[in-house]
Amino acid sequence: MQPNLYPEIYALGKANESFAVCTVVGAAGSSPRHAGAKMVVRPNGSIIGTIGGGEMEHRVIKSALGCLETGKATLLEYHLNDLEKGDPGVCGGQVTIFIEPNLPAPKLIVLGAGHVGKALAKLAKWLGFWVAISDDRADLCTPDLVPDADAHIVCPMTDLPNHINLDKQSYLLLTTRGVKIDIPGLPALLESQAGFIGVIGSKKRWITTRNELVSRGISDNLISKVRSPIGINIHAETPEEIALSIMAEVLIFKNSTQGELMDINSKLGK
């Protein structure tokens, strides 16, 4: 009897991971698994459970990875009769499999649990992001002080990639205490697959950070991944206004837009 995969599915969902659930929804004749059998496929091709093994399972895994790319579910039907006709088996049965991709919310990781970091966590969560907050100060990075975060990661910035998967759907926002934190911490983040890296602060702060990274041998190609100073210029002053400014730039990047004004009078020059 196949182990219950629902706890594994729940854990992956809670961790905001991508995965596809492959379920046998129909089986006739001699088939490797009966209706209800499930298999979970991760983006790296690893699986939990089985729907029968062999060539059929191999094809399903490949299709599941495709579903994770497109975000669309699909229904597959296999006849297990004749290898020469391209069937994935010869046991004589017929199997129908439904593949349902689970695509998580984009991950937004705030580095720095100060006033702006807390405001960012709150706004990003409201905007539909899965939010993690990280700081090397354990007394600030807590569920009580940052209740809007889904995860609280206490570690130096250099160790962050060891605690959370940083993929192309990851948005990193550095709201740290200054260059003494950013300079040693950024190289590990630049080597990750994170799709967006923003650093708060003045132009002078970023120039200082950039020059030091260059002196440490970090390539221009990696450094160019950073957007700094982060945020849209709305003359923000409070932590909440700064968070709004930053999230506006994040959404412009996420939605592949230019952030134009919609006011028709402004376009008419009135």
Residue, then its C-alpha position, 0 to 999 in steps of 0.5 A: m500500500q502506498p504511503n499517505l503523501y498528503p503530509e508531504i504535500y502539506a509540508l511542501g505547500k507550507a514551505n512555499e515550494s514548487f511541485a506537481v501532484c500526479t494522480v492515477v485517475g483511471a486504470a483498466g486491465s493490467s496496470p501497475r497502479h490503481a486509481g488514486a495512486k499519487m506521485v509528487v514531482r519536484p522541479n529538480g526531477s526528484i519524486i515522492g511516491t510512485i505511480g508504477g515505475g518504468e518508462m511510463e513513470h519516466r514520461v510522467i515525470k517529464s510531463a510534470l516538469g513541463c507543467l511546472e514550467t507552464g503552470k498548466a494542468t494536464l491529463l495523460e492517457y497511456h496504453l500499455n500494449d505494444l512497445e513498437k507503437g510507442d507504448p510505455g509498457v506491455c502489461g496490457g492495461q490502460v492508465t489515465i493520469f492527471i498532473e496538477p502543478n502547484l506554483p508557490a507565491p513569489k518569495l520575498i526575503v527581507l534582510g534586516a528586521g529594523h523599522v523598514g524591514k518590518a514595514l516591508a514584510k507587512l506590505a509584501k504579505w498584503l500584496g500576496f508574496w510569501v515573506a521571510i525576514s532574516d537578521d543576525r540579531a535573534d532578538l529582533c527577528t521573531p514572530d512577535l516583532v514581525p508577525d507578517a513574515d511566514a519565516h524568520i531566519v536568524c543567521p548572518m547574510t552569508d549563510l542565508p542560501n543555506h537556510i532557504n532556496l533562492d530561485k528565480q522567483s526570489y526577491l531579496l531586499l536588503t534593509t540592513r544596518g549598513v555597508k559593514i553588513d552588506i559588503p561581506g554578505l552580498p557575494a553569497l547572494l550574488e552567486s545565488q539564482a535570486g531573480f531580484i536583489g535590491v539594496i536600500g540606502s543612498k547612492k554614496r552607500w552603494i558606490t562604497t559597497r560596489n567599490e569594495l566588492v570590486s576590490r574583493g574580486i567580485s565580477d561586474n556581471l554579478i554586481s550588476k544584478v543589484r538594484s540600488p538605491i532601491g525604490i521609486n522616488i516619492h520623497a518617502e520619509t516614514p518606514e511605511e512610505i519607504a516600504l511603499s516606494i520599494m515595493a512599487e519597484v519590485l512590482i514594476f520588475k515582477n509585472s514587466t512594466q514601466g510604471e507609467l502614470m494612468d492620469i489622462n490629464s498628465k498625458l495631455g499635458k494639463 
